Amino acid sequence: MTTSYFAGTINPKLESVTYLKRWGRGSRRMLSAFAWPGGYPLVYMTGNHDFATLCPSCATKEYDNIEAFHVYYEGPPIICDECYTEIESAYGDPDTE
């Protein structure tokens, strides 16, 4: 199995993306910004050959192209490839003092 920096790219969590999409269909069509339970920030990735990293707001706009997501526990802020918003990790960057 290929490992990746993004925990949700190539692993069984792709089934969870299907669940999120099924839940978000209809008039809502909003992807969650936080995991439940816990309130940890979620980061989404597209699967249309560019594997863009998106914030929840932009992921909702690219709803049909979302292929994976992951909970962002720790690390430096991730920049959304669409709107350039910083996505903070739940526990911050362990490399900063």
DSSP file (Angstrom, degrees, kcal/mol; ACC not computed):
  #  RESIDUE AA STRUCTURE BP1 BP2  ACC     N-H-->O    O-->H-N    N-H-->O    O-->H-N    TCO  KAPPA ALPHA  PHI   PSI    X-CA   Y-CA   Z-CA
    1    1 A M              0   0    0      0, 0.0     2,-0.3     0, 0.0    10,-0.1   0.000 360.0 360.0 360.0 134.5    0.0    0.0    0.0
    2    2 A T        -     0   0    0      8,-0.1     2,-0.3     1,-0.0     8,-0.2  -0.600 360.0-146.4 -77.7 131.7    1.3    3.4   -0.9
    3    3 A T        -     0   0    0     -2,-0.3     2,-0.3     6,-0.1     4,-0.1  -0.717  18.7-175.3 -97.0 154.0    1.7    5.8    2.0
    4    4 A S        -     0   0    0     -2,-0.3     5,-0.1     1,-0.1     6,-0.0  -0.960  41.0-115.1-144.4 157.4    1.1    9.5    1.5
    5    5 A Y  S    S+     0   0    0     -2,-0.3     2,-0.7     1,-0.1    -1,-0.1   0.859 107.5  68.5 -59.9 -35.0    1.3   12.7    3.5
    6    6 A F  S >  S-     0   0    0      1,-0.1     3,-1.6    -3,-0.0     4,-0.5  -0.795  76.8-154.3 -91.7 115.3   -2.4   12.9    3.1
    7    7 A A  T 3  S+     0   0    0     -2,-0.7     6,-0.3     1,-0.3    -1,-0.1   0.702  89.3  51.2 -63.2 -21.1   -4.0   10.2    5.2
    8    8 A G  T 3  S+     0   0    0      1,-0.1    61,-0.4     5,-0.1     3,-0.3   0.297  87.4  84.2-101.8  10.8   -7.1   10.1    3.0
    9    9 A T  S <  S+     0   0    0     -3,-1.6     2,-0.5     1,-0.2    -2,-0.1   0.986 102.5  11.7 -81.8 -59.2   -5.6    9.8   -0.5
   10   10 A I  S    S+     0   0    0     -4,-0.5    -1,-0.2    -8,-0.2    -8,-0.1  -0.683 107.9  76.9-123.9  78.2   -4.9    6.1   -1.1
   11   11 A N  S >  S-     0   0    0     -2,-0.5     3,-1.7    -3,-0.3     4,-0.1  -0.960  95.5 -73.6-165.8 178.0   -6.6    4.1    1.6
   12   12 A P  T >  S+     0   0    0      0, 0.0     3,-1.6     0, 0.0     4,-0.4   0.578 107.4  86.9 -62.6  -8.7  -10.0    2.7    2.7
   13   13 A K  T >>  +     0   0    0      1,-0.3     4,-1.1    -6,-0.3     3,-0.9   0.638  66.4  84.1 -67.3 -10.7  -11.1    6.2    3.8
   14   14 A L  H <> S+     0   0    0     -3,-1.7     4,-1.5     1,-0.3    -1,-0.3   0.823  81.8  62.0 -59.3 -29.3  -12.3    6.8    0.3
   15   15 A E  H <> S+     0   0    0     -3,-1.6     4,-1.9     1,-0.2    -1,-0.3   0.864  97.7  57.1 -62.1 -35.0  -15.5    5.0    1.3
   16   16 A S  H <> S+     0   0    0     -3,-0.9     4,-2.8    -4,-0.4    -1,-0.2   0.836 100.2  57.0 -65.4 -33.1  -16.0    7.8    3.8
   17   17 A V  H  X S+     0   0    0     -4,-1.1     4,-2.5    -3,-0.2    -1,-0.2   0.913 105.6  51.2 -62.7 -41.7  -15.9   10.4    1.0
   18   18 A T  H  X S+     0   0    0     -4,-1.5     4,-2.3     1,-0.2    -2,-0.2   0.911 110.5  49.2 -60.2 -42.1  -18.8    8.4   -0.6
   19   19 A Y  H  X S+     0   0    0     -4,-1.9     4,-2.5     2,-0.2    -2,-0.2   0.931 110.4  49.8 -62.8 -46.0  -20.6    8.7    2.7
   20   20 A L  H  X S+     0   0    0     -4,-2.8     4,-1.9     1,-0.2    -2,-0.2   0.900 112.2  48.0 -60.7 -40.7  -20.0   12.4    3.0
   21   21 A K  H  X S+     0   0    0     -4,-2.5     4,-0.6     2,-0.2    -1,-0.2   0.899 111.0  50.2 -67.6 -39.7  -21.2   13.0   -0.5
   22   22 A R  H >< S+     0   0    0     -4,-2.3     3,-0.7     1,-0.2    -2,-0.2   0.908 113.0  47.3 -63.2 -40.9  -24.3   10.9    0.1
   23   23 A W  H 3< S+     0   0    0     -4,-2.5    -1,-0.2     1,-0.2    -2,-0.2   0.836 112.7  49.4 -68.0 -34.0  -25.0   12.9    3.2
   24   24 A G  H 3<>S+     0   0    0     -4,-1.9     5,-1.7    -5,-0.2    -1,-0.2   0.415  84.7 114.8 -90.8   2.3  -24.5   16.2    1.5
   25   25 A R  T X<5 +     0   0    0     -3,-0.7     3,-0.5    -4,-0.6     2,-0.3  -0.207  58.4  33.3 -69.6 163.6  -26.7   15.7   -1.5
   26   26 A G  T 3 5S-     0   0    0      1,-0.2    -2,-0.0     2,-0.2    -3,-0.0  -0.651 122.8 -20.8  94.8-149.3  -29.8   17.7   -2.1
   27   27 A S  T 3 5S+     0   0    0     -2,-0.3    -1,-0.2     1,-0.1    -2,-0.1   0.766 134.1  55.1 -72.2 -24.6  -30.2   21.3   -1.2
   28   28 A R  T < 5 +     0   0    0     -3,-0.5    -2,-0.2    -5,-0.1    -3,-0.2   0.994  59.9 160.8 -72.0 -63.6  -27.5   21.3    1.4
   29   29 A R      < +     0   0    0     -5,-1.7     2,-0.5    -4,-0.3    -4,-0.1   0.816  28.1 141.3  42.7  40.8  -24.5   20.0   -0.6
   30   30 A M        -     0   0    0     -5,-0.1     2,-0.3    -6,-0.1    -1,-0.2  -0.943  44.9-144.2-110.3 127.9  -22.1   21.4    2.1
   31   31 A L        -     0   0    0     -2,-0.5    29,-0.1    25,-0.4    28,-0.1  -0.724  31.7-103.8 -88.7 144.2  -19.0   19.5    3.0
   32   32 A S        -     0   0    0     -2,-0.3    -1,-0.1     1,-0.1     3,-0.1  -0.315  16.3-155.0 -71.1 145.9  -18.1   19.7    6.6
   33   33 A A  S    S+     0   0    0      1,-0.1     9,-2.1     8,-0.1     2,-0.3   0.653  80.8  38.9 -87.8 -19.8  -15.2   21.9    7.9
   34   34 A F  B    S-A   41   0A   0      7,-0.2     2,-0.2    37,-0.0    -1,-0.1  -0.963  81.9-114.9-136.5 148.8  -14.7   19.7   11.0
   35   35 A A     >  -     0   0    0      5,-3.0     4,-2.1    -2,-0.3     5,-0.3  -0.488  40.0-109.7 -76.4 149.1  -14.7   16.0   11.9
   36   36 A W  T  4 S+     0   0    0      2,-0.2     2,-0.1    -2,-0.2    -2,-0.0  -0.996  95.4  30.0-127.4 128.4  -17.4   14.8   14.3
   37   37 A P  T  4 S+     0   0    0      0, 0.0     3,-0.3     0, 0.0    -1,-0.1   0.587 129.5  25.7 -82.3 166.9  -16.7   13.9   17.0
   38   38 A G  T  4 S-     0   0    0      1,-0.2    -2,-0.2    -2,-0.1    -3,-0.0  -0.099  91.8-118.0 113.9 -33.4  -13.7   16.0   18.0
   39   39 A G     <  +     0   0    0     -4,-2.1    -1,-0.2     1,-0.2    -3,-0.1   0.761  53.5 163.5  72.2  24.5  -14.0   19.1   15.9
   40   40 A Y        -     0   0    0     -3,-0.3    -5,-3.0    -5,-0.3    -1,-0.2  -0.524  44.4-100.7 -76.8 143.7  -10.7   18.4   14.1
   41   41 A P  B     -A   34   0A   0      0, 0.0    31,-2.7     0, 0.0     2,-0.4  -0.357  34.2-144.4 -66.7 141.7  -10.2   20.4   10.8
   42   42 A L  E     -B   71   0B   0     -9,-2.1     2,-0.4    29,-0.2    29,-0.2  -0.855   9.5-163.0-107.0 143.0  -10.8   18.5    7.5
   43   43 A V  E     -B   70   0B   0     27,-2.4    27,-2.1    -2,-0.4     2,-0.3  -0.983  11.1-152.7-123.2 136.0   -8.8   19.0    4.3
   44   44 A Y  E     -BC  69  54B   0     10,-2.3    10,-3.2    -2,-0.4     2,-0.4  -0.759   3.7-156.8-111.1 154.6  -10.2   17.8    1.0
   45   45 A M  E     -BC  68  53B   0     23,-2.9    22,-2.6    -2,-0.3    23,-1.7  -0.990  12.0-134.8-132.0 140.8   -8.5   16.7   -2.2
   46   46 A T  E     -B   66   0B   0      6,-1.9    20,-0.2    -2,-0.4     3,-0.1  -0.475   2.5-152.9 -85.6 163.2   -9.7   16.6   -5.8
   47   47 A G        +     0   0    0     18,-2.1     2,-1.1    -2,-0.1    19,-0.1   0.162  60.6 112.4-120.5  17.2   -9.1   13.6   -8.1
   48   48 A N  S    S-     0   0    0     17,-0.2    -1,-0.1     1,-0.1    -2,-0.0  -0.309 102.8 -83.2 -92.1  53.9   -9.1   15.4  -11.4
   49   49 A H  S    S+     0   0    0     -2,-1.1    -1,-0.1     1,-0.1    -2,-0.1   0.303 124.9  71.5  70.3  -5.5   -5.4   14.7  -12.2
   50   50 A D  S    S-     0   0    0      2,-0.1    -1,-0.1     0, 0.0    -3,-0.1   0.600  81.6-147.9-110.6 -14.5   -4.2   17.7  -10.2
   51   51 A F        -     0   0    0      1,-0.1    -4,-0.1    -6,-0.1     2,-0.1   0.906  25.9-168.6  47.5  51.0   -4.8   16.5   -6.7
   52   52 A A        -     0   0    0      1,-0.1    -6,-1.9    -7,-0.0     2,-0.5  -0.410  18.8-129.8 -69.0 143.9   -5.5   20.0   -5.4
   53   53 A T  E     -C   45   0B   0     -8,-0.2    28,-3.2    26,-0.2     2,-0.3  -0.865  34.2-172.1 -95.5 125.5   -5.8   20.5   -1.7
   54   54 A L  E     -C   44   0B   0    -10,-3.2   -10,-2.3    -2,-0.5    26,-0.1  -0.907  25.3-126.0-127.0 147.5   -8.9   22.4   -0.8
   55   55 A C     >  -     0   0    0     -2,-0.3     4,-2.5   -12,-0.2     5,-0.2  -0.381  45.3 -99.4 -73.8 165.4  -10.6   24.1    2.2
   56   56 A P  H  > S+     0   0    0      0, 0.0     4,-1.9     0, 0.0   -25,-0.4   0.860 122.2  54.2 -58.8 -36.8  -14.1   22.9    2.9
   57   57 A S  H  > S+     0   0    0      2,-0.2     4,-1.2     1,-0.2     5,-0.1   0.940 113.8  40.0 -64.0 -47.4  -15.7   26.0    1.2
   58   58 A C  H  > S+     0   0    0      1,-0.2     4,-1.9     2,-0.2    -1,-0.2   0.842 111.5  58.4 -70.6 -33.0  -13.8   25.4   -2.0
   59   59 A A  H  < S+     0   0    0     -4,-2.5    -1,-0.2     1,-0.2    -2,-0.2   0.867 102.3  54.5 -63.4 -35.8  -14.4   21.7   -1.8
   60   60 A T  H >< S+     0   0    0     -4,-1.9     3,-1.2     1,-0.2    -1,-0.2   0.894 107.9  49.1 -64.0 -39.1  -18.1   22.3   -1.7
   61   61 A K  H 3< S+     0   0    0     -4,-1.2     3,-0.2     1,-0.3    -2,-0.2   0.845 115.9  43.2 -67.6 -33.4  -17.8   24.2   -5.0
   62   62 A E  T >X S+     0   0    0     -4,-1.9     3,-2.3     1,-0.2     4,-0.6  -0.045  79.7 142.0 -97.7  29.6  -15.8   21.3   -6.5
   63   63 A Y  G X4  +     0   0    0     -3,-1.2     3,-0.9     1,-0.3    -1,-0.2   0.778  65.7  49.0 -44.0 -47.0  -18.2   18.8   -4.9
   64   64 A D  G 34 S+     0   0    0     -3,-0.2    -1,-0.3     1,-0.2    -2,-0.1   0.659 110.8  51.4 -74.4 -15.3  -18.2   16.4   -7.8
   65   65 A N  G <4 S+     0   0    0     -3,-2.3   -18,-2.1    -6,-0.2     2,-0.3   0.448  77.6 116.2-100.7  -1.5  -14.4   16.2   -8.1
   66   66 A I  E <<  +B   46   0B   0     -3,-0.9   -20,-0.3    -4,-0.6     3,-0.1  -0.541  28.0 163.1 -72.9 127.4  -13.6   15.5   -4.4
   67   67 A E  E     +     0   0B   0    -22,-2.6     2,-0.3    -2,-0.3   -50,-0.2   0.603  58.4  11.0-116.7 -21.8  -12.0   12.1   -4.1
   68   68 A A  E     -B   45   0B   0    -23,-1.7   -23,-2.9   -51,-0.1    -1,-0.3  -0.981  51.7-175.7-155.3 161.9  -10.4   12.1   -0.6
   69   69 A F  E     -B   44   0B   0    -61,-0.4     2,-0.3    -2,-0.3   -25,-0.2  -0.963   5.7-168.2-151.6 165.4  -10.2   14.0    2.6
   70   70 A H  E     -B   43   0B   0    -27,-2.1   -27,-2.4    -2,-0.3     2,-0.4  -0.989  30.5-106.7-153.9 157.5   -8.3   13.7    5.9
   71   71 A V  E     -B   42   0B   0     -2,-0.3     2,-1.1   -29,-0.2   -29,-0.2  -0.731  31.9-139.9 -81.3 130.6   -8.3   15.1    9.4
   72   72 A Y        +     0   0    0    -31,-2.7    18,-2.1    -2,-0.4    19,-0.1  -0.752  32.4 165.7 -98.6  92.1   -5.4   17.5    9.7
   73   73 A Y        -     0   0    0     -2,-1.1    18,-3.2     1,-0.2     2,-0.3   0.950  58.9  -8.9 -74.4 -52.6   -4.0   16.8   13.2
   74   74 A E  S    S+     0   0    0     16,-0.2    -1,-0.2    15,-0.2    19,-0.2  -0.992  82.0  79.6-150.9 156.3   -0.7   18.6   13.2
   75   75 A G  S    S-     0   0    0     17,-2.1    14,-0.5    -2,-0.3     3,-0.1  -0.743  77.4 -42.3 136.5 176.8    1.8   20.3   11.0
   76   76 A P  S    S-     0   0    0      0, 0.0    11,-0.1     0, 0.0    16,-0.0  -0.285  80.3 -75.5 -68.2 160.9    2.3   23.8    9.4
   77   77 A P        -     0   0    0      0, 0.0     2,-0.4     0, 0.0    11,-0.2  -0.289  45.9-135.7 -57.4 141.1   -0.8   25.5    7.9
   78   78 A I  E     -D   87   0C   0      9,-2.2     9,-3.2    -3,-0.1     2,-0.5  -0.832  14.9-134.6 -97.3 138.0   -1.9   24.0    4.6
   79   79 A I  E     -D   86   0C   0     -2,-0.4     7,-0.2     7,-0.2     2,-0.2  -0.820  17.8-121.1 -96.8 128.3   -2.8   26.5    1.9
   80   80 A C     >  -     0   0    0      5,-2.5     4,-1.3    -2,-0.5   -26,-0.2  -0.481  14.9-143.0 -64.1 131.2   -6.0   26.0   -0.1
   81   81 A D  T  4 S+     0   0    0    -28,-3.2    -1,-0.1    -2,-0.2   -27,-0.1   0.623  95.2  44.0 -73.2 -12.9   -5.1   25.7   -3.8
   82   82 A E  T  4 S+     0   0    0    -29,-0.3    -1,-0.2     3,-0.1   -28,-0.1   0.891 132.1  10.3 -97.1 -52.6   -8.2   27.5   -4.9
   83   83 A C  T  4 S-     0   0    0      2,-0.1    -2,-0.1   -28,-0.0   -29,-0.1   0.432  90.8-124.6-112.8  -1.7   -8.7   30.5   -2.5
   84   84 A Y     <  +     0   0    0     -4,-1.3     2,-0.2     1,-0.2    -3,-0.1   0.717  53.4 156.5  64.1  24.7   -5.3   30.5   -0.7
   85   85 A T        -     0   0    0      1,-0.1    -5,-2.5    -6,-0.0     2,-0.4  -0.586  45.4-117.5 -75.6 140.9   -6.9   30.3    2.7
   86   86 A E  E     -D   79   0C   0     -2,-0.2     2,-0.7    -7,-0.2    -7,-0.2  -0.669  20.6-153.8 -80.2 132.8   -4.7   28.9    5.5
   87   87 A I  E     -D   78   0C   0     -9,-3.2    -9,-2.2    -2,-0.4     2,-0.1  -0.929  15.1-147.7-107.7 109.6   -6.0   25.7    7.0
   88   88 A E        -     0   0    0     -2,-0.7   -16,-0.1   -11,-0.2     2,-0.1  -0.462  13.0-120.7 -77.5 146.8   -4.6   25.4   10.5
   89   89 A S        -     0   0    0    -14,-0.5   -16,-0.2    -2,-0.1     3,-0.2  -0.429  22.6-114.8 -80.5 162.7   -3.9   22.0   12.0
   90   90 A A  S    S+     0   0    0    -18,-2.1   -16,-0.2     1,-0.2   -17,-0.2   0.888 112.2  25.6 -66.4 -39.5   -5.7   20.9   15.2
   91   91 A Y  S    S-     0   0    0    -18,-3.2    -1,-0.2     1,-0.3   -17,-0.2   0.282 108.2-122.4-112.6  10.5   -2.5   20.7   17.3
   92   92 A G        -     0   0    0    -19,-0.3   -17,-2.1    -3,-0.2    -1,-0.3  -0.175  49.0 -39.7  80.5-175.2   -0.3   23.2   15.5
   93   93 A D    >   -     0   0    0    -19,-0.2     3,-1.2     1,-0.1   -19,-0.0  -0.796  43.2-157.9 -91.4 116.9    3.2   22.7   14.0
   94   94 A P  T 3  S+     0   0    0      0, 0.0    -1,-0.1     0, 0.0    -2,-0.0   0.675  90.1  62.9 -69.3 -14.2    5.4   20.5   16.2
   95   95 A D  T 3  S+     0   0    0      2,-0.0     2,-0.3    -3,-0.0    -3,-0.0   0.603  86.4  85.2 -87.3 -11.0    8.5   22.0   14.5
   96   96 A T    <         0   0    0     -3,-1.2     0, 0.0     1,-0.1     0, 0.0  -0.644 360.0 360.0 -88.3 149.6    7.8   25.6   15.8
   97   97 A E              0   0    0     -2,-0.3    -1,-0.1     0, 0.0    -2,-0.0   0.451 360.0 360.0-102.7 360.0    9.1   26.5   19.2
